[in-house]
Amino acid sequence: MGDATARLHEAIDLVAGIDVSEVPTADGLGELLEELTRCLRRLDFEFHRLLRSFEARGDHVPLGYRTAKQWCRDRLRMGDAAAATSLKLGRVLIDMPGTSARWAAGDLGSEHAGAIAKVRTDDTREAFGEWEGWLAQQAVDLDMRGLRKVLAKWRLQVDPDSGEPDRIERDRDAHVSATFQGAVVIDAVLDAIGGAAFKTVFDGIVEELFKADWTQAKQKLGREPLSSELARTPAQRRADALVVMAQRAHVANPSAAARLRPLVVVVAGLDALAGGLAELWNETPITARQLARILESDPDLERYVYGPGQVPIAYNERHRFFTGKLRRAIQVRDRHCTARGCDRPADYCDIDHIEAVT
């Protein structure tokens, strides 16, 4: 064991000795970071594998600790949450052979493995054994956002009666309290549908405040500002957005205001109406029962038809800009930016280009 860790330290010393100036291209440094990530993932898997054996053998007991978690907190200086998460993940590795193999090879990491492990429940255990290898492959092929979407859909398809959507709706709550200094603390958990309606308005106001800060800083500096040079931090803009929402709600005429509805996008075809899955605009999967509740609330319905290659076939005229129904059709299709590594909501995308048109 000592020889193995000694060699690891030697390898780390080699990496520490890399002179970045000798890696002049972005591709070269990027490739190095990718390879280092694979190495870190492989090492992390071995840590969890050995930690599982350490706990299973009860090695913490002769060392004077009642639980392995206590040993992790004391000897590894891990926090409660980190220790509990690592121990739990180590325990389920034996039931996740496909995920373990890809993790051991560095193809995925603990974040992916942890997300997959969360959909393994008593109700999904049998199906999980059959699909676990496929889920591991999704973790290799997709980014974390895409993986979470696949896992959420898989969970609802395998166990549609799990009651999870109903539990989330039942457990929704909100707390608004004042501190002795007069500040107000807000803490809330919304269900998927109510949360989608809230975020539609909230995110729009946050974006509005960001543009105002950007314009103000640009006029003051005479150049494109850095994010750190804006008048407010992202957290401050979010706080101010809540105040703006309250102010606008107060001056609005409730009888004339249009009721906000989240847009439910059916991605599974007509079978969603027969018991399949649908999606909210933010790609959160919902059950047919949740969809039925929305349909019962007199929603606005929009229909879009796509041809081969997911091209909207209802439009054939030339457009300089993507506006109106054509823009909406592309938003419904993609839901977010399709540039690699970007998940900016489609509402804030320019559809056909990355750089602003001049």
C-alpha positions, -999 to +999 in steps of 0.1 A: +000+000+000+028+024+009+044+019-025+012+026-043+006+059-025+042+069-028+039+065-066+008+085-066+026+113-048+054+111-074+028+114-102+012+144-086+046+160-083+051+156-120+018+174-126+027+201-102+059+206-122+040+214-154+048+249-167+016+263-181+037+285-204+049+253-221+013+245-230+005+275-252-027+264-269-062+262-254-066+227-269-035+215-252-044+228-218-080+216-222-068+181-231-046+181-201-075+191-178-097+164-194-071+137-187-065+149-152-103+147-146-102+111-157-074+104-133-092+121-105-123+101-112-104+068-112-088+077-079-121+088-064-137+054-073-109+035-056-114+057-025-151+048-024-143+011-031-118+010-002-141+030+021-168+005+015-145-023+026-133-003+056-169+001+068-180-034+059-151-050+078-157-028+108-122-015+107-133+017+125-141-002+157-106-013+167-095+022+160-118+035+187-147+048+166-184+037+170-192+044+134-173+047+101-188+082+098-172+093+130-138+080+117-143+099+085-151+131+103-121+128+127-094+112+106-103+125+071-117+159+083-149+154+063-181+172+072-212+152+082-229+155+048-197+146+028-190+116+050-226+103+049-227+107+011-194+089+005-203+060+028-237+056+012-223+057-023-197+031-014-224+008-001-244+007-033-214+002-057-219-036-055-255-031-069-242-008-097-217-029-117-221-009-149-217+024-132-188+011-111-170-001-142-174+032-160-164+051-129-133+030-124-123+037-160-127+075-154-156+078-178-179+093-151-175+106-116-191+105-082-217+131-091-230+109-119-228+078-098-247+095-070-274+107-093-279+072-106-279+057-071-308+081-061-332+064-085-325+030-070-354+026-045-373-004-031-399+002-058-374+004-087-349-022-075-359-049-100-360-026-130-328-009-119-310-041-121-320-045-157-314-009-167-284+001-146-259-005-174-280+017-198-282+044-172-245+043-168-240+048-205-263+078-204-240+093-178-211+088-202-229+103-232-247+132-215-238+162-194-252+163-158-283+183-169-292+157-196-285+128-172-308+142-145-335+146-171-331+110-182-331+097-147-362+117-137-381+103-168-369+068-161-380+070-125-415+081-135-418+055-163-407+026-141-427+037-111-454+060-121-474+054-089-444+063-067-463+092-053-432+114-056-450+142-075-479+141-050-455+142-021-436+172-035-470+190-040-481+181-005-449+192+011-448+226-005-443+254+020-431+289+025-418+309+054-414+347+056-400+361+088-385+393+100-352+394+119-347+417+149-328+440+127-357+444+103-344+422+075-368+397+060-359+360+055-377+340+028-375+302+025-399+283+003-403+250-016-427+250-045-441+220-065-430+216-101-460+233-117-462+262-092-424+266-093-424+268-131-450+296-130-429+314-103-396+310-122-410+322-155-417+356-139-388+357-115-361+348-141-375+374-164-372+401-138-337+390-129-327+392-165-343+427-167-323+439-137-291+424-151-295+443-184-301+475-165-270+470-144-250+461-175-262+492-194-254+515-165-219+501-160-212+503-197-222+540-198-201+547-168-170+529-179-172+536-216-166+499-224-180+464-219-180+459-181-168+428-162-194+410-141-175+422-110-180+458-121-218+457-121-237+476-094-253+444-079-241+409-074-263+380-088-276+373-053-285+410-048-304+410-082-323+380-072-333+396-039-343+428-057-363+408-082-385+394-054-392+430-043-400+440-079-424+411-082-442+422-050-444+458-062-458+449-096-483+425-081-495+453-057-501+478-085-516+453-109-554+449-114-561+413-105-593+412-125-575+424-156-542+405-151-537+374-172-533+343-150-498+329-154-496+293-166-465+271-172-463+257-207-465+219-206-447+204-235-456+169-245-424+152-257-437+117-258-462+122-286-499+115-282-492+086-258-487+112-230-524+118-230-529+081-226-507+078-195-472+086-207-449+115-196-451+152-204-426+180-196-428+214-182-411+242-202-380+238-180-379+201-190-391+188-157-410+155-164-445+152-150-470+124-149-502+120-168-521+128-136-502+161-132-509+169-169-546+162-164-547+187-136-533+214-159-557+205-187-586+209-163-575+245-155-585+259-189-550+263-203-539+278-235-530+251-260-505+254-288-497+228-314-464+224-333-455+199-359-419+189-368-406+171-398-374+151-403-344+165-384-369+182-360-374+210-384-406+230-379-426+222-411-453+248-406-431+276-419-416+278-454-410+315-460-376+331-455-369+349-422-341+373-414-349+370-377-365+341-358-397+357-344-433+349-338-445+313-342-413+301-358-393+312-328-418+296-305-416+263-325-378+263-320-381+271-283-406+243-278-382+219-296-350+228-278-361+245-245-325+257-239-294+268-257-279+241-279-243+253-277-221+228-261-220+231-223-247+258-222-282+254-207-294+290-209-332+290-212-345+294-247-364+325-238-330+344-237-314+328-268-311+344-302-319+310-320-297+313-350-264+328-338-241+332-308-227+366-314-252+395-315-263+405-350-249+440-359 
